Amino acid sequence: MLRIHFTTEDLARTRVAATIGIAAETYYSLELLRGRGDGPHSSPHFRSWRSAVAGRMGADTRPLTSLLPVRGPGLDLLALMGDGPCVEHAVDNLLHAPAARLRREFKGIDFPLEHLSWARRVSEGDREARRELAEALRACHRLAVEPFWHKGRSELAALSSRYMNVLLEGGVDLLLRSLCAPLVRWRPPVLEAPYPRGVEVHLRGRGLIITPTVFSPHAVSLLWDPLDTTQPPRLTVPALREPLAGAGPTDAVGPSGRSLESLLGRTRAAALRVTAEGSTTTELARRLNISAAAASQHATVLRNADLITTSRRGQSVLHRITPLGLALLSPVTPTEP
């Protein structure tokens, strides 16, 4: 049993986040494939996903899949690569992570014996090993996550929006009472949830971040960064409410897709779909096969229409979709006359 103790200050600082980041979701997907999940929600919702993905992992994904532990906790890619929705930002964080951070993240993990030397190379900051791991992250994301992310992202947005509305309308007390009932129980001032072992967590004024996930192999999990005790822990909760289907935004250009193209133009509609996954201007240009200047122009038009937001991350500019933009991408179900 996990027991999280709140103070009045913790309640005031509790909030909802949209995602744990694409790197952590990708790593979670690999844990699910290995059958490490204990969440009762996972089996029916991931059955078709498993059938589609199982057996497709190969040499290009092995640098990451070989780092799955034999038992116990695995790598914390949220702490190592951040919570951004864009794979390229995760890769950039990995390539520039301090060596001390890498050593700390790899410490104490029970890696398979045959992969210990590889894990040691990565943990010691070997540049070539980092690049191999970065390519493996891209490959794993491309195979296990990207084809299903349109559905997964929609589920994340729906649940996080619902939680934020509950928070606005009823406060933190109602939010905590609404989490995964009856699995999670709010008994003020303690939040209780099923866990592999007994854990007592005192937030000590940091608050808690409630974060929906798509691929988490556990019913709930608690994530925190031991190298930064000032940051609030994250409680992850499952976002899926129905089976995960592989229908990406480019897979189905039905009536709603054609309507979007008529409204925005084909290239700009494609830009909105790409931005829904989180995208830099450079990545947007690459995915659409246009110049960086043209990609920037399309992003400006979408931003002026409140369909995306733009923020700077280091040397890059990151574009993210807004709820209005996401609503435009969602298929419209015809109603009976």
Secondary structure, DSSP 8 states (H G I E B T S, - for coil): -EEEE--HHHHHH-EE-S-S-HHHHHHHHHHHHTT----TTHHHHTHHHHHHHTT---TTTHHHHTTS-SBS----HHHHH-S-S-HHHHHHHHHT--HHHHHHHHTT-B--GGGHHHHHHHHTT-HHHHHHHHHHHHHHIIIIIGGGHHHHHHHHHHHHHHHHHHHHHHHHHHHHHHSTTTTSEEETTEEEE--SS-EEEE-TT---EEEEESS-SSSSEEE--TT-TTS--EEEEE--SS------TTT---HHHHHHHHHH-HHHHHHHHHHTT-EEHHHHHHHHT--HHHHHHHHHHHHHTTSEEEEEETTEEEEEE-HHHHHHHS-------
